Each structure stands twice: as C-alpha cells, then as structure tokens.
Amino acid sequence: MQWWDSYRAVYGTELRAEAMVLADHGWAVVPGTFPQGESWSGCPDASQEGPCPVLDDWARRASTDCDQIAEWWTGLPYSILLPTGLTFDVLEVPATVGRRAAAVLRAVGVPVPIAATPTGEWLFPVGAGEPLRPDLAERGGIVLHGRGSWFAAPPSTYPQGSVHWRVRPSACGWNLPDPFRVQDALAEAVAQRPAVAGGGSTYRLATVATGVRS
C-alpha cells in the first residue's frame, strides 16, 4: 500500500501538470478511470473496456479551469480525457496506417499532433465537424471520435503501458490540422501508394498538401 501511495503521488503530479498544459491551450479536460493492475478503477461500476469519464454529465463539466483541474488530480491518478466533437475530433487508426499517414504528411510539410496508445492505435486530433470519408469508414479499425466521445491524452496509462505523443501539439504550434488533409493522408496510407515509401504519387501528395477533397 505504501508503494501505491508513493506512485500515486508522483504520477498524479505528472498527470496534473500535463492536464494544466492542455487546458492552458484551450483543450478542456475531464478525469477518467485508470488501471489498477488489470482492472479499471476510479468510479463505481467502471467500464473494463478502457478509460471512461468518472463524472456524470462529463461533456458539460469538462474544464480548462486550473483550480478545478488541481482539485480533480490531487487525489487519484485519473486518466486525462479530452472530449471530442467541440474543439476537435480525433481520427483513430491502426499503428500501421498511422505510420504511413504520418510519412505522407511529413513529405508535404504538414505537421500534425499524433498520439499513440499502448494497445496499437494512433490518434490524430483534427478540426471538428468533418464526417469520415466513405472509403475510410469502410476500412476496419478506422474510427472518427466526434461529439459524445473522448480520447485519453498522454501520459494516461493502460494496463499495457502509457499513452504517448508521437508528435507533440507544441511541434505544430497547438494548431489543429484541416481534417481534409489528414483524411487524404489516411486514404493514401490505406491504399499503400508509392508516395508513402518515397515514390512519385504527385497528384495525391498535392491533394494532401492543399487539403482539397479528392
């Protein structure tokens, strides 16, 4: 129990600091359940499928207020959850697709924030409101998180490990990318075009760079 209390204090401080950084840039946060061994804890009848909000009416209560955040993360090491559908949406994809899409975006000089989960998903925050392209919606493992959903931000943990930034939001000036650009890059990645490996799919790369619908 002494070990758990020590861990909770140190890790809780890290979570609180990161939640405040996110809030300082206008990304409202809400506390979520956290792993304790192989189980999820933090609220009665916690879902065992992954982190979820511990508050009733969590979307309305998500906050950027530092005093509120300090209160939430003073006790238990709650996950940092970011509600989607308002400031931003999140595209969740398998790691293999995420890596290819990131390569496409780098090739055209479009920096985007990217997080990765220890369970093999890559997360792309984008501007809110654009539906998922039909060709991507038909692809298994690609999910658009919009209104009524959330994602766990680093350094939240799973039983398998921690969520981490592949590309920090600060590297992009905390600017959210155009969802058209990211979805075009994902479509390029899914199709495994030569451009992903450094080939010459000039038209597709130009489309990603400008954010024009294809």
Disulfide bonds with the S-S distance in Angstrom:
none
